[in-house]
């Protein structure tokens, strides 16, 4: 038996495995130098074309273009006028001669006649009558008569009743002499301008008028400092009003009466101050902000809501004008709601003595 020969398929596969692939090289194109030369030539051609067009536009026109010559209108032939024929038997026409206009003669105007003045009228004689003297008013009282002596200064005028009269001229009042005098009952007099320290017993609220009460904190002595005229624990009675104004931050109380622990009472009529003497008492202020501006907010809401409800679908702008809706202006003015001032009890205050307080009568009895 003969050995089997090699398989041709296996031999072909082995040959294919050992063979290397052959790749065709790329075609040679234009080099970079050729591309640059072509670009330069194209640029030069384009530049020459544009330059020739520019020169043609800027060159002066020495002869008309062909299109202008073709479109230009031709010269019209002269107009033919037929000759005038005259009749042999008719007389020749008369030629018009220049006739000079006749000069106009100026009409004489009549000379204006000046108006003659009216003859003077005699003036009636005038008589001067002196004004009647006013009758003195009748005297209705039997009191003393005011006598003014012109030889004395205005500050020394004296009435018949013995009292010195006040100067009638404000300049005399400014230059009037103020005479000094000694204070009587110094030990039993609280002079004007004294500060009486106190503390509030009742709270204050300016919603309505009312009364207030306070207690004196320290003893107050007389002018010379020897006697205690307003002892500690004395009671003060006063009143306050509700007429507050916008921007007010202090409550004002007028103390009308002072009552001592021993039962002595006196009318003081003095205002309340803070502990350092500033007029009025510091208070808590309620400005009623929402109550004052609730009407304005409601009015704005009504205006905007009414305009939104009444506008068409294409409108994109809403304008709210005051008074555009009926009844929108019926609001409460801000000035009708005054601020409310409140002062708590226990607040330290002072009383500014507005006049001298004389305790001579009660101190002498004791």
C-alpha positions, 0 to 999 in steps of 0.5 A: 500500500502506498502512503497517502499524499499530503492534503492539498487543502492543508497545504494551501492553508499553511501557505496562506498563514505564512504569506504577508499581506500586500498593501497598495501605496497611495496615489501621489497627489499635488504637493504643498508647493503646487497648492501654494502656487495655485492659490497665489495665481487665483488671488492675483487673478481675483485682484486684477479683476476687482482692480479693473472694475474699480478703475472703470467706476472711478474713471471720468466719462469722456464719451457716452456709453452705447446704452446711453446713446441708444436710449437718448431722445433724438432732436426734434425737427423745427416747427413749420409755420405757414406764411400769412396770406393777405387779400389784395383788395383788403387794406393793410393792417394797422400797426399798433403804436406805443401809446404813452399813458396819460399821467394822472393828476393828483386830486387835492385833498381838503386840509384838515380843520383842527377842532376848536376847543370848547369855551371854558366853563366857570368853576363854581365857588368851593366852600370849605366846611370844617369836620364836626367834632365828635361828641364825647361818649357818655359816662356810664360809671362813677369809678376813678378817672385815669390821669396821665401826666406827660411830664413823668416817664411812662413807667411812673404813671399812676392811676387815681386808685393808687395802683401803677398802670401798665405801659401801653407801648410794648417798647416801654414794657421792654425798657421798663425797670424791674425792681427787686424785692425780698421773698417773705416767709422763706421757711414756709414757702416752696419757691417756683421751679422746684422739682418734686420727685414722685412715682405714679400710682395709677396707669395712664391711657390717652384713649380717653381723658381721666385723672391720675394719682402719684406719691411723693418720694422724698421730702421737699423743704422750704426755701431756706431748707429748715422745714419739710413742707412736702413730706414723703408720702404726700399724694398728688392728684392730676388730670390728663386729656386725650387730644394727642397728635401724630408723632407725639411720644410724651404724655402730659399731666397737670397736677392740680392738688397736693394732699399731705399725710397730716391732711393739709391740702394745697392747689399747685397747678403744675405740670408733670415732667420726667425725672430730669425735668423734661416736659411730659412723661415718656410713654409707650406709643401705639400708632395704630398702623394697621387701622390707619392703612387698612382702608388704603390696602382695601382700596388698592385690592378693590382697584386691582381686582376690578381691573383684572375682572374687567380686562380682556383676555389679550390685555397684559397690563393692569392699571389701578387708578384711585377713585376708579371704582364707586365706593373705593374712596370711602375709607377712614382718613389716617388723621382720624385715628390718633396715636394712643399713649400709655404710661405704666404705674410705678413710673418715676416722674417729677412735678415742676412747681409753676408758682410759689407754694406758701404754707405759712397759714398751716405751719403757724397753726401747728 
